[in-house]
Amino acid sequence: MSASRLLLLAPVLALVAACATQPAATPVNVAETIAHDPSLSTLSTLIAKAGLKDTLAAAGPYTVFAPTNDAFKAVPAKTMDELAADPARLKDVLSYHVLPAKVTAHEVKVGNAKTAQGATVLLGKAGDFVTVEEAMVQAADIAATNGVVHKVDRVLMPPRK
């Protein structure tokens, strides 16, 4: 091989070598999976505020129907202010998005599923489309060490206890 060809290949070889020495992404729990996703930053902040971070970092398994930042923007400001002022209600609302089991999109069965909050949510499935109550799953099966996260387009509100 000529010296000029080696000079051209040197940057490529250096890049390949650098990539080979990078550690693989370490799997993380549901709480960390949510925290690392910029489109779930509002949910991550609210999980911490509600005191659910340790719960969602525990052994599980959990399925979280995670409202995106856009989903939270659609919630009336008055409702968000009420949740911010009432940590118990905030925890109630967020726990309503959690199933105490790992359920991938493929495993979803049409019908009611009991949430970590204690109420039930209606799961639906048509082909590859999955719904929970009136929310549509936008991105499914985001794996975590203790469960799975599904991004949804709406914030679910549980019935008042």
C-alpha positions, 0 to 999 in steps of 0.5 A: 500500500502506498504512503499516500493511501495510508495517509488517507486511511489514517483518520478512518482507522483512528476513528474505528479504533476510538469507537472500539474502545468506547464502552457500550451504553450501560442499561439503566432503570426506568427513572434514569431512562426517562431522565436521559430523554430530552422529550421527557424532561417535564416528566422527569422533573415531576417524578422527582418532585413527587418523590417517585424517583427511588420507586422507579429506580427499584427492582420493578418491573414497571411499565411507564406510559410516559407523557412527552413534554408536548403532552404536558404543554397541552394540560391547562396551566391551572391544572399544572399549578394545582398539581404543583401545589399538591404533591400527593395529587401529583404522585397520584397522577404520575402513578396512574401512568405506571403499571406494576409489570413489564408490558411491551407493545407486543404483549399489550392485551385489550382491556383493563390494567391495574396501575400503581396508583390503584385504579385501572386504565383501558389498554387498546391495540390495533395492529401496531397502534397501542393506546392507554385510555385516550393517549396514543403510544408514540414510541414504544418499548424503550428498554430499561433494566427494571421495565419498559417505557412507552412515550404517550401523547397525553397526560392521563388524569385518574379518577379522584379518590 
